[in-house]
């Protein structure tokens, strides 16, 4: 079974001008919420079980899933309180049935080839790999630096850049390795896992120059309407 945790518990405050009273993953695009397109992508990539890590207005997501014919099995992990990105992942791991799993952001669509990503991850022997998107002329994202072997050497802060690699919000790891890190109940995945493990030289980056959009701000949400809402 190929499994994935979908991080869909955020408040979506920057999107409130466009979508009020809905979690970001339920932002309507055409006839469906954004989550519909994300689950379709996961199904096409061979994922057959998605665990939705939920928090804010989780009942809306659960109700929609139960009323909709979905292409894969969906489970729910509803945080009792905000646990941060990392805490949400650990909490959702209890719903997994296997060892290795993908993680995706519930407000991002990155059309990476997950089979190729998996083979890259296995060949690298990495406990945690990231899918990276090449970008040009941007200031909204921080960048990821690689060495000649695709090992991640640094995460750089947001600033105006002519080009660079950004974290596309898709990860591949294992429950045993994450559980071995003795992490707290509430924590930031970026600060408590990505940054220190980069310093340890353990993380690798898989480059995928495929379609990417993050609907977390109004401009990109409106762009997603043009792409998916037709």
Buried (B, 14 or more C-beta within 10 A) or exposed (E): EBBBBBBBBBEBEBBEEBBEEBBBBBBBBBEBBBBBBBBBBBBEBEBEBBBBBBBBBBEBBBEBBEEEEBBBEBBBBBBEEEBBBBBBBBBBBEBBEEEBBBBBBBBBBBBBBBEEBBEBBEEBEBBBBBBBBBBEEBEEBBBBBBEEEBBBEEBBEEEEBEEBBBBBBBBBBBBEBBEEBEBEEBBEBBEBBBBEBBEEEBBBBBBBEEEBBBBBBBEBBEBBBEEBEE
